[in-house]
Amino acid sequence: METVEQIRDRLLARFPGAEVSVVTNPGTAAQHSLLLGHAQARAIAEFLRDDATLKLDQCSNVTGIDWPEKEIVETTKTTVPDPAGGPAKVVEQKTKRIQPGCLEVVYHLYSIALRHGPVILRFRTGNRTDQVRVPSLTPVWRSCEFQEREVFDLFGVVFDGHPDLRRILMWDEFKDYPMRRDYVEPDDYEWEPTPHGTVLEKAKAHYPAPPAAAPAAAPEKGASA
């Protein structure tokens, strides 16, 4: 099978102006992936499915990743000559920058016909708040349908072009996204009929306070002890 770099080059030649870049994986598996822009993603997916060399006819897995905003510290080294003629000194300077957060969707593609893969695709959202839309690949690989619904349900990614985008694990009235890294689980557990252990300890905070005990009546004057 072609390398991910070769596939990228073919895509850029086939789709001028498309956003296609390689995301390297430094791990042992070294499964590098292709990060796609949204504009031509559907056409690129159809090409990967139909190309005679690739024939990526199966999407086996769709998952989401939450990348919160984080601080990046970058170190630069500068060689400073010694005015006295001694050896030059290496001075390190550290700068900080904020890397905006985003949500990511990852697809693993295989070819059943040619018995190769995976080719891994990635989409990224503009942020984690009001720019969370990516194109749906369900029209290209039907196996994406339920898995994109899971990513929508648990991460909050909206898939444009999905035929039936609605929650699949959480109930319709649920307001949050349990797989996001800043998700805070509820502690009232109204759905738990018999809370116990740590669940019970959290639930106690929402129990009504016991009624205050009535003060004891003072003895009447002249009454015998």
N, C-alpha and C positions, 0 to 999 in steps of 0.2 A: 504494500500500500504506500502511497505517497506520504511524504512527511508533512507535518502541519504547515511548515514554511512553503512547501511546494503548492499545497492547496491554497494557502493565502495568495500566493503569486498568481495562480490561475484565476482565482476569484477577482482579484484586482484587474486582471487583463480582461476578464469577461464582463465586469461591472465597473466601468470607469467612474471614479468619484465615490465609490462605496467605501464605507468605513470598516476596514478589516485589519485587525492586528493580532499578533501572537502574544498570549499570556503564558509565560514559562512557569513550569512547576519544578521547584528546586528539590522536591522529594525524590525518594528512591524510584518511584514509579515513573517519574518524568513524563507524565501525561500532560503535555502542553495543549493549550486550547486556543480557540479563535474567538476573539471579542468582536461582535458585530454591532454596527450602528443600526438604527431602527428603520431608516428610510427604505433600504433595499433588502431587508432581512427576509421577507417572504419569497422574493425572487431567488435569493441566494439559497434558501432552504430547498426550493424546488429543483434548483440546479444540482445540489448535493444529492438529492434523491434520485434524479434522472440521469446524471452523468454516467456514461458507460464505464468509466474507469473507477468510479466510486460506488455508485448504486447503494447509497445509504438508505435502505428501505425500511429500517426499524429504528424508532426512538425508544430506548429501553428505560430511560430514567429522566425525570425532570425534578429538579430540586431548587430550593432558594437559599440564599445566604444574606445575612444582615451585616452590613459594614457600617457601624456607627462612626460619627465624627471622632477623629483622634488627633492628638498632637504628634507631629513628626519632628524629631531632632536630627538635624543634618550637621555633619562635621566636615569642615574644609581645612586643609593644611597649606600653609604658606611658608616658603623658605625666605627667611630674613637675613641678609648679610650682616656680619658683625662690623660695626664702624671701626673697631680697633684692629681689624685684620684677622681676627680669630675665625674659627670655624662658624659657618652659617648655622642659624638656629631655625628649627621647624616650629612654627607657631600654629596651634590649633584654634579654630574659631567655631563655635557652635551656634547655630541659628535654629529657631523654632518656627514651624508653620502649622496651620490647621488644615488637615485633609478632610474635606467634606464627606459626610456619610452618604451611602446609597444602598439600594437593594440590588441583588444580582440573581439572575435565573440561569441555571446550568442544564444543558441538554447533552445526553450521551447517545451518540448515533452509531449504529452498526449496519453492516451489509450482510443480510442472510444469504443473498444470491452469491456474493463473492467471498463470504466467510472472512471478513476482516473488520477492524474497528478496535477501540472506539475513536470517533472523531467528536471532539467536545466543543460545543458552542456556548457562548456566554452573551447575555444581555445585561446592561446596567441601567438603572433608573437615574433620573436627574438628581433626586435627593430621596429623603425618607418621609417626606410630608405631603407636598402637593404635586410632585412630579414623579409619580410611581407607575407610569404606564409603559408597557412594552408590547410589541406585536405578538399575537398568538401564533403558534406553529401547529395548532390542532388541524387547520385546513390542509396541512402538508402531511402530517403524521397523526392519524386518529388516536394513537395511543397516548398522545399528549393531553387529551381532554380532561380526564380525571386528575392527572398529576398537576396540570396548570391550575385546576380548581383548588387543589391542596395548597399550592403556593399562594394563591389569592387568599385563601381562608386563613392561613397561618402566618403569612408575611405581609399581606396587604398589597401585593402587586396586582395591578389591573391589566388584563390581557386584551388588547384591542383585537376584535375579530373572532373572539372565542364564541362558539355557538350557544353556550349555556353556562355563563359565568355566575356561579352562586356558591355559597358555602357548602362544604361537603362533610366536614367533621364537627364544626361548632354549629350551634343553633342560630337561626336567622337573627335573633335579637342581640347576639353577642357583639360587643363593640370594639374589642381589641384584637391583637394578633399575637398568639401565644409563643411563636417561635422567634419573635424579635428579642434582641438581647436586653432591651430595657423594659421588657414586659414584667409587670408586677402581678403576681397571682392574687386573686381575691382571698380575703380571710374570713368572710362571713359564712361561706359554704352552705348556702341555703338549700342546695340540692342534696346535701349529705344528710340522710335521715338519722343515722346513728354515728355522729362524729366521735372519734377516739384518738388517743395519742396526741401528736403535734397538731392535728386538725382540730381536735377538741380544744386545745389551749388557745388556738387562734380564734375559734368560734366564740369562746367565752367572752371575748371583748365586746361582742355584739348582743350578748344576752341582756335582758332587762335587769336592772339592779334590784336586789331583793328589797321588799318594803322595810322601812326603818321600824325598829321595835318601839312600841309605845312606852313612854316613861312611866315608872312605877308611881302609883298614887301616894301622896303624902298622908300619913296617919292623921285622923282628926284629933283636935285638942280634947284632952280629958279622957281619951280612950286608953284603956288599960293595955299594957304590953302583952 
